[in-house]
Amino acid sequence: MNAFFLRLVLPLALALLAGCSTLDHSAAPAVDGKALWVVLPFANNTETPLAGSRAEAIAESLLRAQGIGKLRRYPAALQQDALFEPGDRKQLDAGLAWAREEGARYALTGSVDEWRYKVGVDGEPAVGIALSIVDVASGETLWSGAGGKSGWSREALSAVAQQLMRKLIGAGLAARQN
């Protein structure tokens, strides 16, 4: 009984405790981890104010944790002010123009599609994010991934977002050359 528990029941219980998540992504490109990277503005497609900025901050930390040492975040002048007309495409184009001026090779950008606590008794955190690694010179998307994750009622929304983004960024940098 004890061996059965350790081999079957315990892993199933741990899997359930990890929360529910979905993850899809393209094959990881062979990117240069020593090149200059930039984090561009994330589109906020939620009703939660500053969800895009929060995701950007997490992404920047995770890129650094993955060994991307030469990393810059876009200037505040590119920060979106419009509340009801996002202009995400214009913002991305302006960000890429800035990144080219800086001599960056790669850009990480994305969108936040869910960033909230679910309504109900438990109020579980739920996050939905799409990320892209872009070749700055050409504007070509080298990698893209999307995921959604919900946590348990006592988890912080930022912790659930960090777990999801760690998996996504790890998948995007899997073939990284250092």
C-alpha positions as CSV (number, residue, x, y, z in Angstrom):
1,M,0.0,0.0,0.0
2,N,2.8,2.4,0.9
3,A,4.6,1.9,-2.5
4,F,1.3,2.3,-4.3
5,F,0.7,5.6,-2.6
6,L,4.1,7.0,-3.4
7,R,4.1,5.9,-7.1
8,L,0.5,6.8,-8.1
9,V,-1.5,8.8,-5.6
10,L,1.2,11.2,-4.5
11,P,2.1,12.4,-8.0
12,L,-1.6,12.8,-8.9
13,A,-2.2,14.8,-5.8
14,L,0.8,17.1,-6.5
15,A,-0.4,17.6,-10.1
16,L,-3.8,18.7,-8.8
17,L,-2.2,21.1,-6.4
18,A,-0.3,22.8,-9.2
19,G,-3.5,24.4,-10.5
20,C,-4.9,24.3,-14.0
21,S,-3.0,25.7,-16.9
22,T,-2.9,25.5,-20.7
23,L,0.2,26.3,-22.7
24,D,0.8,26.5,-26.5
25,H,3.9,27.7,-28.2
26,S,6.0,27.5,-31.4
27,A,9.4,25.9,-31.6
28,A,12.1,27.8,-29.8
29,P,14.4,29.8,-32.1
30,A,18.2,29.8,-31.8
31,V,18.6,33.2,-30.3
32,D,21.8,34.8,-29.0
33,G,21.5,35.2,-25.2
34,K,24.3,37.7,-25.1
35,A,22.7,40.1,-27.6
36,L,20.9,43.2,-26.5
37,W,17.2,42.5,-25.7
38,V,14.4,44.9,-25.1
39,V,11.0,44.5,-23.4
40,L,8.4,46.4,-25.3
41,P,5.0,47.4,-24.1
42,F,2.4,44.6,-23.5
43,A,-1.1,45.2,-24.7
44,N,-3.6,45.2,-21.8
45,N,-6.8,43.4,-23.2
46,T,-8.3,43.2,-19.7
47,E,-10.4,45.4,-17.6
48,T,-7.7,45.5,-14.9
49,P,-5.7,48.7,-14.9
50,L,-1.9,48.3,-15.5
51,A,-2.1,44.6,-16.1
52,G,0.2,45.0,-19.1
53,S,2.8,46.9,-17.0
54,R,2.7,44.3,-14.3
55,A,3.3,41.5,-16.8
56,E,6.2,43.5,-18.3
57,A,7.9,43.8,-15.0
58,I,7.6,40.1,-14.4
59,A,8.8,39.3,-17.9
60,E,11.9,41.5,-17.4
61,S,12.8,39.8,-14.1
62,L,12.3,36.3,-15.7
63,L,14.5,37.2,-18.7
64,R,17.3,38.3,-16.4
65,A,16.8,35.1,-14.3
66,Q,17.2,33.1,-17.6
67,G,20.6,34.7,-18.2
68,I,19.6,37.6,-20.5
69,G,22.0,40.2,-19.1
70,K,21.9,42.9,-21.7
71,L,18.3,43.9,-21.4
72,R,16.5,47.3,-21.6
73,R,12.9,48.3,-21.0
74,Y,11.2,50.7,-23.3
75,P,11.2,54.4,-22.3
76,A,8.3,55.9,-20.4
77,A,7.6,58.1,-23.5
78,L,6.3,55.0,-25.3
79,Q,3.9,54.2,-22.4
80,Q,0.3,54.3,-23.6
81,D,-1.9,57.0,-22.2
82,A,-5.2,56.3,-23.9
83,L,-7.7,54.5,-21.7
84,F,-10.3,53.4,-24.2
85,E,-8.4,53.4,-27.6
86,P,-5.4,51.1,-27.0
87,G,-3.5,51.7,-30.3
88,D,-1.5,48.6,-29.6
89,R,-0.1,48.3,-33.1
90,K,1.1,51.9,-33.2
91,Q,2.7,51.4,-29.8
92,L,4.5,48.2,-31.0
93,D,5.7,50.0,-34.1
94,A,7.0,52.9,-32.0
95,G,8.7,50.4,-29.6
96,L,10.4,48.6,-32.5
97,A,11.6,51.9,-33.9
98,W,13.1,52.8,-30.5
99,A,14.7,49.3,-30.2
100,R,16.3,49.7,-33.7
101,E,17.8,53.1,-32.5
102,E,19.2,51.3,-29.4
103,G,20.8,48.6,-31.5
104,A,18.7,45.8,-30.0
105,R,18.6,42.4,-31.6
106,Y,15.5,40.9,-30.0
107,A,12.4,42.2,-28.4
108,L,9.9,40.5,-26.1
109,T,6.4,41.8,-26.3
110,G,3.0,40.4,-25.5
111,S,-0.6,40.9,-24.5
112,V,-2.4,40.2,-21.3
113,D,-5.8,38.7,-21.9
114,E,-6.8,37.8,-18.4
115,W,-5.6,39.2,-15.1
116,R,-8.1,38.9,-12.3
117,Y,-9.5,37.0,-9.4
118,K,-12.5,34.8,-10.4
119,V,-15.8,35.7,-8.9
120,G,-17.1,33.3,-6.4
121,V,-16.5,31.9,-3.0
122,D,-12.8,31.0,-3.5
123,G,-11.8,33.9,-5.7
124,E,-9.1,32.0,-7.6
125,P,-6.5,34.0,-9.5
126,A,-6.6,33.6,-13.3
127,V,-4.1,34.8,-15.8
128,G,-4.0,34.7,-19.6
129,I,-0.9,35.9,-21.5
130,A,0.5,35.7,-25.0
131,L,4.2,36.5,-25.6
132,S,6.3,37.0,-28.7
133,I,10.1,37.2,-29.4
134,V,10.6,39.5,-32.3
135,D,13.7,40.1,-34.5
136,V,14.1,43.9,-34.1
137,A,15.8,44.4,-37.5
138,S,13.1,42.7,-39.6
139,G,10.1,42.9,-37.3
140,E,9.6,39.2,-37.9
141,T,8.1,37.2,-35.0
142,L,10.6,34.4,-34.2
143,W,8.6,32.7,-31.5
144,S,5.2,33.0,-29.9
145,G,3.5,31.4,-27.1
146,A,0.2,31.7,-25.2
147,G,-1.0,30.3,-22.0
148,G,-3.6,30.5,-19.3
149,K,-3.4,29.5,-15.7
150,S,-5.6,29.6,-12.7
151,G,-4.4,29.1,-9.1
152,W,-5.9,28.4,-5.8
153,S,-7.8,30.8,-3.6
154,R,-4.8,31.6,-1.4
155,E,-2.4,32.2,-4.2
156,A,-1.4,35.7,-5.3
157,L,-2.3,36.7,-8.8
158,S,1.3,37.8,-9.5
159,A,2.6,34.4,-8.4
160,V,0.3,32.6,-10.8
161,A,1.4,35.1,-13.6
162,Q,5.0,34.5,-12.7
163,Q,4.6,30.7,-12.9
164,L,2.9,30.9,-16.3
165,M,5.4,33.4,-17.7
166,R,8.3,31.3,-16.4
167,K,7.1,28.4,-18.5
168,L,6.4,30.5,-21.6
169,I,9.7,32.4,-21.5
170,G,11.6,29.1,-20.7
171,A,10.0,27.6,-23.8
172,G,10.9,30.6,-25.9
173,L,14.6,30.6,-24.8
174,A,15.0,26.8,-24.9
175,A,17.3,26.9,-27.9
176,R,19.2,29.9,-26.7
177,Q,22.9,30.2,-27.6
178,N,25.1,31.7,-24.9
